[in-house]
């Protein structure tokens, strides 16, 4: 069971290979991925076009576009809730000094300059990977120490793109 918050509204979602339900109601959508990150859905006689815009697996958040409307999703499971109840933040104390490429790709844009102050969530650069644009955001408040890539550079997985301090 997952708790999925969509634009501020929470839903209870159960999902496995054979069954899907939202708030206890069984769902039986017909889903076709026709291109990487792009889907066509049929549900209760209605047709939907969906696209995965951004996925941040560390923060368990997604941005998806359904029929030209963008939705922000945050996903929690029972372990996330248990850790929160215990007052434990698994991302606390994790100081990130380098922003590394999460996958091989092409740098489409660098949105910062060396020495620039940044806030958590600020866009740092745009990386195209698997024909999808991924906005790489600042993991914490800080400043840009060094930029190791330029627009148009190809990067490999785990390659340091930007160093922080």
DOSEBA-346207 format. One record per residue (C-alpha): x, y, z; residue number from 1. Coordinates in nm, 4 decimals, always signed. Last residue first. Example, Ala and Ser with C-alpha at 12.3 -4.5 7.8 and 13.67 -1.06 7.14 Angstrom:
         xx         yy         zz   fivo
    +1.3670    -0.1060    +0.7140      2
    +1.2300    -0.4500    +0.7800      1
//
This chain:
         xx         yy         zz   fivo
    +3.0231    +2.3986    -0.1334    165
    +2.9092    +2.2336    -0.4555    164
    +3.0684    +2.0527    -0.7499    163
    +2.8829    +2.0210    -1.0818    162
    +2.8855    +1.7527    -1.3543    161
    +3.0645    +1.4657    -1.1821    160
    +3.0225    +1.1536    -1.3985    159
    +2.8074    +0.8946    -1.2199    158
    +2.6543    +0.7670    -1.5490    157
    +2.8390    +0.9047    -1.8509    156
    +2.8125    +1.2561    -1.9905    155
    +2.7906    +1.3982    -2.3432    154
    +2.8631    +1.7699    -2.3585    153
    +2.6327    +1.9981    -2.5619    152
    +2.6032    +2.2700    -2.2968    151
    +2.9138    +2.2555    -2.0813    150
    +3.0333    +2.0248    -1.8079    149
    +3.2632    +2.0438    -1.5038    148
    +3.1007    +2.3379    -1.3242    147
    +3.2902    +2.4224    -1.0067    146
    +3.2107    +2.5613    -0.6613    145
    +2.8387    +2.6350    -0.7046    144
    +2.6932    +2.7549    -0.3769    143
    +2.4803    +2.6126    -0.1000    142
    +2.1224    +2.5154    -0.0168    141
    +2.0481    +2.1477    -0.0760    140
    +1.9926    +1.8837    -0.3473    139
    +2.0048    +2.1444    -0.6260    138
    +1.7971    +2.0272    -0.9215    137
    +1.8735    +1.8248    -1.2344    136
    +1.5950    +1.8863    -1.4848    135
    +1.5566    +1.5704    -1.6918    134
    +1.4622    +1.5965    -2.0599    133
    +1.3562    +1.2637    -2.2064    132
    +1.4852    +1.1001    -2.5261    131
    +1.6618    +0.8239    -2.3267    130
    +1.8639    +1.0891    -2.1452    129
    +1.8617    +1.4638    -2.1994    128
    +2.0156    +1.6492    -1.9061    127
    +1.9023    +1.9964    -1.8021    126
    +2.1128    +2.1844    -1.5504    125
    +2.1131    +2.3312    -1.2010    124
    +1.7425    +2.3980    -1.1411    123
    +1.6849    +2.5272    -0.7868    122
    +1.5309    +2.2614    -0.5607    121
    +1.7411    +2.3412    -0.2544    120
    +1.8651    +2.6986    -0.2832    119
    +2.1651    +2.8165    -0.4828    118
    +2.4339    +3.0824    -0.4476    117
    +2.6394    +3.1365    -0.7647    116
    +3.0170    +3.1021    -0.7349    115
    +3.0459    +2.9169    -1.0657    114
    +2.7452    +2.9855    -1.2864    113
    +2.4024    +2.8208    -1.3022    112
    +2.1399    +2.7093    -1.5585    111
    +2.3543    +2.4725    -1.7673    110
    +2.1501    +2.3557    -2.0657    109
    +2.1099    +2.0549    -2.2957    108
    +2.3753    +1.8306    -2.1370    107
    +2.3541    +1.4970    -2.3228    106
    +2.3039    +1.1627    -2.1538    105
    +2.4338    +0.8661    -1.9593    104
    +2.2470    +0.8164    -1.6305    103
    +2.2177    +0.9801    -1.2861    102
    +2.4908    +1.2272    -1.3863    101
    +2.6659    +1.3420    -1.0721    100
    +2.6098    +1.6486    -0.8566     99
    +2.9015    +1.6691    -0.6192     98
    +2.9334    +1.7780    -0.2575     97
    +2.6114    +1.6263    -0.1281     96
    +2.5798    +1.6317    +0.2457     95
    +2.3643    +1.3497    +0.3765     94
    +2.2996    +1.4515    +0.7325     93
    +1.9282    +1.4411    +0.6770     92
    +1.8164    +1.2327    +0.3766     91
    +1.7001    +0.9414    +0.5912     90
    +1.4914    +1.1716    +0.8099     89
    +1.4166    +0.9928    +1.1355     88
    +1.1615    +1.1316    +1.3792     87
    +1.0283    +0.7875    +1.4706     86
    +0.6927    +0.8760    +1.3141     85
    +0.8790    +0.9835    +0.9957     84
    +1.0655    +0.6511    +0.9853     83
    +0.7377    +0.4610    +1.0216     82
    +0.5700    +0.6716    +0.7522     81
    +0.8556    +0.6095    +0.5065     80
    +0.8428    +0.2395    +0.5909     79
    +0.4674    +0.2181    +0.5293     78
    +0.5095    +0.3602    +0.1783     77
    +0.5263    +0.7157    +0.0531     76
    +0.4881    +0.8592    -0.2982     75
    +0.4856    +1.2244    -0.4009     74
    +0.3137    +1.3203    -0.7255     73
    +0.3122    +1.6568    -0.9039     72
    +0.0543    +1.6737    -1.1845     71
    +0.0826    +1.8586    -1.5159     70
    -0.2294    +1.9015    -1.7324     69
    -0.1822    +1.8570    -2.1097     68
    -0.3967    +1.5394    -2.1323     67
    -0.2033    +1.3853    -1.8420     66
    +0.1421    +1.5298    -1.7704     65
    +0.3518    +1.3661    -1.5033     64
    +0.5945    +1.5033    -1.2486     63
    +0.7226    +1.2452    -1.0056     62
    +0.8478    +1.2339    -0.6483     61
    +1.0072    +0.9637    -0.4363     60
    +1.2705    +1.2039    -0.2970     59
    +1.5554    +0.9725    -0.3938     58
    +1.3650    +0.8484    -0.7000     57
    +1.3265    +1.1914    -0.8557     56
    +1.1250    +1.1368    -1.1747     55
    +1.0512    +1.4073    -1.4297     54
    +0.8171    +1.4546    -1.7256     53
    +0.6508    +1.1138    -1.7438     52
    +0.3901    +1.1539    -2.0147     51
    +0.0225    +1.0589    -2.0226     50
    -0.2386    +1.0670    -2.3003     49
    -0.5848    +0.9685    -2.1786     48
    -0.8843    +0.8004    -2.3465     47
    -1.2181    +0.7501    -2.1756     46
    -1.4350    +0.4370    -2.1883     45
    -1.3984    +0.3602    -1.8176     44
    -1.0192    +0.3793    -1.8468     43
    -0.8078    +0.3746    -2.1618     42
    -0.4503    +0.4920    -2.1226     41
    -0.1879    +0.5923    -2.3813     40
    +0.1624    +0.6322    -2.2463     39
    +0.4799    +0.8299    -2.3028     38
    +0.7961    +0.7738    -2.0942     37
    +0.9780    +0.5797    -2.3671     36
    +0.7342    +0.5647    -2.6580     35
    +0.4077    +0.3750    -2.7092     34
    +0.3664    +0.2671    -2.3470     33
    +0.0173    +0.1137    -2.3550     32
    -0.2120    +0.1082    -2.0516     31
    -0.5612    -0.0439    -2.0327     30
    -0.6974    +0.0613    -1.6950     29
    -0.8594    -0.1853    -1.4556     28
    -0.9023    -0.0038    -1.1249     27
    -1.0473    -0.1572    -0.8096     26
    -1.1759    +0.1055    -0.5654     25
    -1.0166    +0.0864    -0.2195     24
    -0.8846    +0.4446    -0.2208     23
    -0.7157    +0.3716    -0.5539     22
    -0.6833    +0.0097    -0.6601     21
    -0.4622    -0.1906    -0.8926     20
    -0.4558    -0.5659    -0.9312     19
    -0.2680    -0.8222    -1.1426     18
    +0.1010    -0.7194    -1.1416     17
    +0.0767    -0.5358    -0.8094     16
    -0.0565    -0.2009    -0.6959     15
    -0.2386    -0.0606    -0.3980     14
    -0.2868    +0.3162    -0.3820     13
    -0.4281    +0.5200    -0.0934     12
    -0.4745    +0.8785    -0.2179     11
    -0.3676    +1.2152    -0.0743     10
    -0.4508    +1.5568    -0.2255      9
    -0.1760    +1.8238    -0.2350      8
    -0.1106    +1.8229    -0.6118      7
    -0.1193    +1.4432    -0.6103      6
    -0.0092    +1.2810    -0.2849      5
    +0.0341    +0.9055    -0.3133      4
    +0.0191    +0.6903    -0.0036      3
    +0.1296    +0.3414    -0.0958      2
    +0.0000    +0.0000    +0.0000      1
//
